[in-house]
Amino acid sequence: AVTLPLAAHQSRLLAKLENLQPEIKTLAERLRYEVSVRGKQLGWSEKVARFHFKKNLRRIVTELYIRDNCHPFKATVLVWVQIPMWVCVSLALRNCSVGATGS
């Protein structure tokens, strides 16, 4: 009852993330071109250009996640709910079986 809606939510989020990948790829290619042009204008080294590319790409991807409301961390909620439930159920079953053999 708890994990089924979370699994459906997780699959929806993963589908949204998968649908964002082509857009991220095109934006990354355009950003790579813009950074290379700007780097040549300002005389940046390869390391500085790579730093600016990664910084701006991270910002763009974060804006896309916010726009579509699909941060990848939200897809891990199911795991964070299932692990404590599994521990509690296994402890409960162990306690039930210990009580049954003792009587």
LUMKEDREN-85910 format. One record per atom (N, C-alpha, C): x, y, z. Coordinates in steps of 0.1 Angstrom, whole numbers, padded with zeros to 4 digits, always signed. Layout:
<nodes>
XYZ...
</nodes>
This chain:
<nodes>
+0008-0012+0000+0000+0000+0000+0009+0013+0000+0020+0012+0006+0029+0023+0006+0038+0024-0006+0044+0013-0009+0054+0013-0020+0049+0014-0034+0037+0009-0036+0031+0010-0050+0030+0024-0055+0024+0033-0047+0023+0047-0053+0037+0053-0054+0047+0050-0045+0060+0055-0046+0067+0050-0059+0064+0037-0062+0070+0031-0074+0065+0038-0086+0052+0041-0086+0046+0047-0098+0052+0061-0099+0053+0068-0088+0059+0082-0088+0074+0081-0093+0081+0071-0089+0095+0070-0093+0096+0067-0108+0087+0059-0113+0088+0056-0128+0084+0068-0136+0075+0076-0131+0071+0089-0138+0083+0098-0138+0090+0100-0126+0101+0108-0126+0113+0104-0135+0115+0091-0135+0126+0085-0144+0122+0088-0159+0109+0087-0162+0105+0090-0176+0108+0104-0179+0105+0113-0170+0107+0128-0172+0122+0130-0174+0130+0124-0165+0144+0126-0166+0150+0121-0180+0145+0109-0184+0149+0104-0197+0145+0113-0209+0133+0119-0208+0128+0128-0218+0136+0141-0218+0143+0145-0207+0151+0157-0207+0165+0155-0213+0169+0143-0215+0183+0140-0220+0186+0146-0233+0177+0145-0243+0180+0151-0256+0181+0167-0255+0173+0173-0247+0173+0187-0245+0186+0191-0238+0191+0183-0228+0203+0186-0221+0215+0185-0231+0214+0175-0240+0225+0173-0249+0226+0185-0259+0215+0189-0264+0216+0201-0274+0220+0213-0267+0216+0216-0254+0220+0227-0247+0235+0227-0243+0240+0215-0241+0254+0213-0237+0263+0216-0250+0258+0211-0261+0266+0214-0274+0266+0229-0276+0255+0236-0275+0255+0250-0277+0263+0257-0267+0263+0253-0254+0271+0259-0244+0286+0257-0246+0289+0245-0251+0303+0242-0254+0309+0252-0265+0300+0254-0275+0304+0264-0285+0306+0278-0280+0296+0282-0272+0297+0296-0266+0309+0297-0257+0312+0287-0249+0323+0288-0240+0336+0288-0248+0337+0281-0259+0349+0281-0266+0351+0294-0273+0341+0300-0278+0342+0313-0285+0346+0324-0274+0339+0323-0263+0342+0333-0252+0356+0331-0247+0360+0318-0246+0374+0315-0241+0385+0321-0250+0382+0319-0263+0392+0325-0273+0392+0340-0273+0381+0346-0270+0381+0361-0269+0388+0366-0257+0387+0359-0246+0393+0363-0234+0407+0356-0231+0411+0347-0239+0423+0340-0238+0424+0330-0226+0413+0323-0224+0412+0314-0213+0420+0301-0216+0426+0295-0206+0432+0282-0208+0421+0271-0209+0426+0259-0213+0416+0248-0214+0410+0245-0200+0417+0246-0190+0412+0243-0176+0401+0253-0172+0404+0266-0175+0394+0276-0171+0381+0275-0180+0383+0272-0193+0371+0270-0201+0363+0258-0196+0370+0247-0193+0363+0235-0188+0355+0239-0175+0361+0247-0166+0355+0251-0153+0342+0259-0156+0343+0268-0165+0331+0276-0168+0320+0268-0175+0324+0259-0184+0315+0250-0190+0307+0242-0180+0314+0235-0171+0308+0227-0161+0299+0235-0152+0304+0247-0148+0296+0255-0139+0283+0259-0146+0283+0264-0158+0271+0268-0165+0262+0256-0169+0268+0245-0172+0260+0233-0175+0252+0228-0163+0259+0229-0152+0252+0225-0139+0241+0234-0136+0242+0247-0139+0232+0257-0136+0220+0254-0146+0223+0252-0158+0213+0249-0168+0205+0237-0165+0212+0226-0161+0205+0213-0158+0197+0215-0146+0201+0222-0136+0193+0225-0124+0181+0233-0127+0182+0242-0136+0170+0250-0140+0160+0241-0147+0165+0231-0155+0156+0222-0162+0149+0213-0152+0156+0208-0142+0150+0200-0132+0139+0207-0124+0142+0220-0121+0132+0228-0114+0120+0231-0123+0123+0233-0136+0112+0236-0145+0102+0224-0147+0108+0212-0148+0100+0200-0149+0097+0193-0136+0102+0198-0125+0100+0192-0112+0103+0177-0111+0116+0174-0115+0120+0160-0116+0134+0159-0112+0138+0163-0100+0152+0161-0095+0155+0146-0094+0167+0142-0098+0170+0127-0097+0169+0122-0082+0172+0130-0072+0171+0125-0059+0157+0121-0055+0147+0127-0061+0133+0122-0058+0130+0108-0062+0138+0103-0072+0136+0089-0077+0142+0079-0067+0149+0084-0056+0155+0075-0046+0146+0073-0034+0134+0080-0034+0126+0080-0022+0121+0066-0020+0118+0058-0030+0113+0045-0029+0123+0036-0021+0136+0037-0024+0146+0030-0017+0147+0034-0002+0145+0047+0000+0146+0051+0014+0134+0047+0022+0123+0044+0016+0112+0039+0023+0112+0024+0024+0117+0017+0014+0117+0002+0014+0127-0003+0024+0138+0003+0025+0148-0003+0034+0144-0004+0049+0139+0007+0055+0133+0006+0068+0121-0003+0069+0113-0003+0059+0102-0013+0060+0106-0027+0059+0116-0030+0051+0122-0044+0050+0128-0048+0064+0135-0039+0070+0141-0042+0083+0130-0044+0094+0120-0036+0094+0109-0037+0104+0102-0050+0101+0098-0053+0089+0091-0066+0086+0099-0078+0089+0112-0078+0086+0121-0089+0089+0122-0091+0104+0124-0080+0111+0124-0081+0126+0111-0086+0132+0100-0082+0126+0087-0086+0131+0085-0101+0128+0089-0106+0117+0088-0120+0113+0097-0128+0122+0109-0123+0124+0118-0130+0133+0113-0132+0147+0107-0121+0152+0101-0121+0166+0089-0131+0166+0081-0131+0155+0070-0140+0155+0074-0155+0155+0085-0158+0147+0089-0171+0146+0096-0176+0159+0103-0167+0166+0109-0170+0179+0099-0173+0189+0088-0165+0189+0077-0167+0199+0070-0180+0196+0069-0184+0183+0061-0196+0180+0069-0208+0184+0083-0208+0183+0091-0220+0186+0092-0221+0201+0091-0210+0209+0092-0211+0223+0080-0216+0230+0068-0216+0224+0056-0221+0230+0053-0235+0227
</nodes>
